[in-house]
Amino acid sequence: MPKSKEFISDSESDSDNEAPKKKKTKVEKKVEKKEPPKSAASSTPGKAGERTFQISRNRWVSVSEFRGKVMVGIREFYEAEGELRPGKKGISLPLDQWEKLKNQFDDINEAVREMSK
């Protein structure tokens, strides 16, 4: 039968000579947040002349061009990785529908007032 191999240390304690092991930590990627405009009345220029207007914390109105046509869009955004990204909830109105909506604003506003009583 083979004899067991035993390590005999020259010093009294090896643990005194060893440095404590450090735990590995994840390095978090720091992403700069894009700051929205300070007030709802302000707008910011975007890509290709697009203008955006904030109407609530995560809802924006944009005026942009798509395939040569001007569009008015209302979209809900969400935050991911420190950036605002467009969500699925939204609508883009071509100019003719935007004009119809504007022309019906007084009637819509009256209906809102009646329902909120």
GROMACS elastic network, one bead per residue, 0.5 to 0.9 nm:
[ bonds ]
;  ai    aj funct       b0    kb
    2     5     6  0.88265   500
    8    11     6  0.89146   500
    9    12     6  0.69843   500
    9    13     6  0.77285   500
    9    14     6  0.74722   500
   10    13     6  0.86070   500
   10    14     6  0.87975   500
   11    14     6  0.65600   500
   12    16     6  0.89411   500
   13    16     6  0.59060   500
   13    17     6  0.77909   500
   14    17     6  0.55801   500
   14    18     6  0.68187   500
   15    18     6  0.52742   500
   15    19     6  0.81589   500
   16    19     6  0.79422   500
   18    21     6  0.85865   500
   30    82     6  0.87179   500
   31    81     6  0.68601   500
   31    82     6  0.58108   500
   31    83     6  0.81053   500
   32    82     6  0.64769   500
   32    83     6  0.78984   500
   33    81     6  0.85617   500
   33    83     6  0.57791   500
   33    84     6  0.83061   500
   34    82     6  0.74429   500
   34    83     6  0.60888   500
   34    84     6  0.72672   500
   35    38     6  0.83072   500
   36    39     6  0.86285   500
   36    44     6  0.85667   500
   36    54     6  0.76411   500
   36    57     6  0.87846   500
   37    40     6  0.73201   500
   37    41     6  0.87398   500
   37    42     6  0.62784   500
   37    43     6  0.67912   500
   37    44     6  0.70649   500
   37    53     6  0.80468   500
   37    54     6  0.71209   500
   38    41     6  0.86528   500
   38    42     6  0.72290   500
   38    54     6  0.88716   500
   39    42     6  0.55644   500
   39    43     6  0.85447   500
   39    53     6  0.89083   500
   39    54     6  0.74241   500
   39    55     6  0.87053   500
   40    43     6  0.78027   500
   40    53     6  0.64265   500
   40    55     6  0.53908   500
   40    56     6  0.73640   500
   41    53     6  0.69174   500
   41    54     6  0.74730   500
   41    55     6  0.82083   500
   42    52     6  0.85006   500
   42    53     6  0.63261   500
   42    54     6  0.75580   500
   43    51     6  0.62655   500
   43    52     6  0.52767   500
   43    54     6  0.73264   500
   44    50     6  0.82695   500
   44    51     6  0.56027   500
   44    52     6  0.54099   500
   44    53     6  0.69582   500
   45    48     6  0.84827   500
   45    49     6  0.60823   500
   45    50     6  0.56883   500
   45    52     6  0.66268   500
   46    49     6  0.57867   500
   46    51     6  0.57354   500
   46    52     6  0.71752   500
   46    64     6  0.89037   500
   47    50     6  0.55530   500
   47    51     6  0.83936   500
   47    64     6  0.88004   500
   48    64     6  0.80295   500
   48    65     6  0.81559   500
   49    63     6  0.87338   500
   49    64     6  0.71292   500
   49    65     6  0.83346   500
   50    62     6  0.68590   500
   50    63     6  0.56849   500
   50    65     6  0.72432   500
   51    61     6  0.83050   500
   51    62     6  0.55412   500
   51    63     6  0.52671   500
   51    64     6  0.66732   500
   52    60     6  0.65312   500
   52    61     6  0.55922   500
   52    63     6  0.64829   500
   52    64     6  0.86318   500
   53    59     6  0.87323   500
   53    60     6  0.55369   500
   53    61     6  0.50467   500
   53    62     6  0.62525   500
   53    63     6  0.86779   500
   54    57     6  0.73170   500
   54    58     6  0.78549   500
   54    59     6  0.62119   500
   54    61     6  0.63520   500
   54    62     6  0.87709   500
   55    58     6  0.80002   500
   55    59     6  0.57099   500
   55    60     6  0.55998   500
   55    61     6  0.70408   500
   56    59     6  0.50748   500
   56    60     6  0.70491   500
   57    60     6  0.83492   500
   57    77     6  0.87697   500
   58    75     6  0.83407   500
   58    76     6  0.55718   500
   58    77     6  0.50515   500
   58    78     6  0.65544   500
   58    79     6  0.86317   500
   58    84     6  0.83416   500
   59    74     6  0.71021   500
   59    75     6  0.56758   500
   59    77     6  0.60797   500
   60    73     6  0.80347   500
   60    74     6  0.57513   500
   60    75     6  0.55446   500
   60    76     6  0.65087   500
   60    77     6  0.76310   500
   61    72     6  0.70236   500
   61    73     6  0.54612   500
   61    75     6  0.65248   500
   62    71     6  0.79597   500
   62    72     6  0.57061   500
   62    73     6  0.50183   500
   62    74     6  0.64604   500
   62    75     6  0.81210   500
   62    92     6  0.87613   500
   63    70     6  0.70408   500
   63    71     6  0.57650   500
   63    73     6  0.64004   500
   64    69     6  0.82681   500
   64    70     6  0.56910   500
   64    71     6  0.53900   500
   64    72     6  0.66235   500
   64    73     6  0.78729   500
   65    68     6  0.59327   500
   65    69     6  0.52981   500
   65    71     6  0.58228   500
   65    72     6  0.87454   500
   66    69     6  0.52513   500
   66    70     6  0.63931   500
   66    71     6  0.68185   500
   67    70     6  0.84800   500
   69    94     6  0.72513   500
   69    95     6  0.79953   500
   70    93     6  0.87111   500
   70    94     6  0.63864   500
   70    95     6  0.63127   500
   71    92     6  0.60601   500
   71    93     6  0.54592   500
   71    95     6  0.61060   500
   71    98     6  0.82628   500
   72    91     6  0.82953   500
   72    92     6  0.54910   500
   72    93     6  0.50934   500
   72    94     6  0.64645   500
   72    95     6  0.72062   500
   72    98     6  0.69401   500
   73    90     6  0.71699   500
   73    91     6  0.55348   500
   73    93     6  0.60360   500
   73    94     6  0.87060   500
   74    89     6  0.86360   500
   74    90     6  0.54222   500
   74    91     6  0.54739   500
   74    92     6  0.64315   500
   74    93     6  0.85187   500
   75    86     6  0.68726   500
   75    87     6  0.70435   500
   75    88     6  0.79239   500
   75    89     6  0.60256   500
   75    91     6  0.64259   500
   75    92     6  0.82748   500
   76    85     6  0.87758   500
   76    86     6  0.63613   500
   76    87     6  0.56001   500
   76    88     6  0.74728   500
   76    89     6  0.56672   500
   76    90     6  0.61073   500
   77    84     6  0.60954   500
   77    85     6  0.53900   500
   77    88     6  0.83802   500
   77    89     6  0.82095   500
   78    83     6  0.81674   500
   78    84     6  0.55681   500
   78    85     6  0.54501   500
   78    86     6  0.64809   500
   78    87     6  0.62509   500
   79    82     6  0.61590   500
   79    83     6  0.54342   500
   79    85     6  0.61087   500
   79    86     6  0.88487   500
   80    83     6  0.54177   500
   80    84     6  0.64920   500
   80    85     6  0.69003   500
   81    84     6  0.84524   500
   86    89     6  0.83206   500
   86    90     6  0.87345   500
   87    90     6  0.74517   500
   93    96     6  0.79005   500
   93    97     6  0.58009   500
   93    98     6  0.58006   500
   94    97     6  0.55940   500
   94    98     6  0.62188   500
   94    99     6  0.87836   500
   95    99     6  0.60491   500
   95   100     6  0.86144   500
   96    99     6  0.51798   500
   96   100     6  0.63929   500
   96   101     6  0.87623   500
   97   100     6  0.50277   500
   97   101     6  0.61846   500
   97   102     6  0.86155   500
   98   101     6  0.50993   500
   98   102     6  0.62079   500
   98   103     6  0.86578   500
   99   102     6  0.50527   500
   99   103     6  0.61290   500
   99   104     6  0.86700   500
  100   103     6  0.50933   500
  100   104     6  0.62779   500
  100   105     6  0.86937   500
  101   104     6  0.52137   500
  101   105     6  0.62223   500
  101   108     6  0.89096   500
  102   105     6  0.51508   500
  102   106     6  0.84019   500
  103   106     6  0.74946   500
  103   107     6  0.86510   500
  104   107     6  0.54169   500
  104   108     6  0.61383   500
  104   109     6  0.85427   500
  105   108     6  0.50697   500
  105   109     6  0.59225   500
  105   110     6  0.85171   500
  106   109     6  0.50678   500
  106   110     6  0.61470   500
  106   111     6  0.86746   500
  107   110     6  0.51093   500
  107   111     6  0.62706   500
  107   112     6  0.86952   500
  108   111     6  0.51107   500
  108   112     6  0.62530   500
  108   113     6  0.87247   500
  109   112     6  0.50554   500
  109   113     6  0.62888   500
  109   114     6  0.87527   500
  110   113     6  0.50798   500
  110   114     6  0.62670   500
  110   115     6  0.87117   500
  111   114     6  0.51172   500
  111   115     6  0.62076   500
  111   116     6  0.86073   500
  112   115     6  0.52254   500
  112   116     6  0.61019   500
  112   117     6  0.88750   500
  113   116     6  0.52397   500
  113   117     6  0.65802   500
  114   117     6  0.56580   500
